[in-house]
């Protein structure tokens, strides 16, 4: 059974940083494209970063230059380093494996950025 467990969220002031982690189970993560998504009560789930099996990364424009996605295949974990956080980054953050749309999601981790 595929599983994703996100952690590392919390409350942070604008300009601060957080590092999210995602523990992956039930798939061979090393051959999968992995992505981070986020969702607010008023928006659809949005893909903000992804990393291919060979480590190529891409980002949505709103986080480019501030967020960094990485992976550790040996640990079956994916990370999202978030710097210079803004109130608009407040959301629940999820990770999942491609292809998208994915049928498997974890519980997510809440990130709240105060101004």
Helices and strands as residue ranges (DSSP letters): E 3-7, E 10-13, E 18-25, G 29-31, E 34-39, E 46-51, E 57-59, E 67-72, E 77-82, G 87-89, E 91-97, E 109-114
